[in-house]
Amino acid sequence: MIKDHAPDKWELFDTLPLPTFYKANVALLGDFAHATLRHQGSGAGQVVEDALILAEVLADVNTKTAADIPLAFKAYDVIRRPRS
């Protein structure tokens, strides 16, 4: 059975960190924000961490209206981007 299957090829790329994880009312989380190797599963862990931080900054008492979302995203970016 093993001889019937060719091994998978995993390409590795060197990706520069993004200058920011958000723009207007859109934020990137997990694999989209952090350059990770897809076969290590680290992007799944990063998205859980990102979602926790984003939920915390969005739940902050200073985030009361949609107009406050970019400020929350900026706080998320300041906290999470150094982890890339």
Secondary structure by P-SEA (a helix, b strand, c coil): ccccccbbbbbbbbccccccccccccccccccccccccccaaaaaaaaaaaaaaaaaaaccccccccaaaaaaaaaaaaccccc
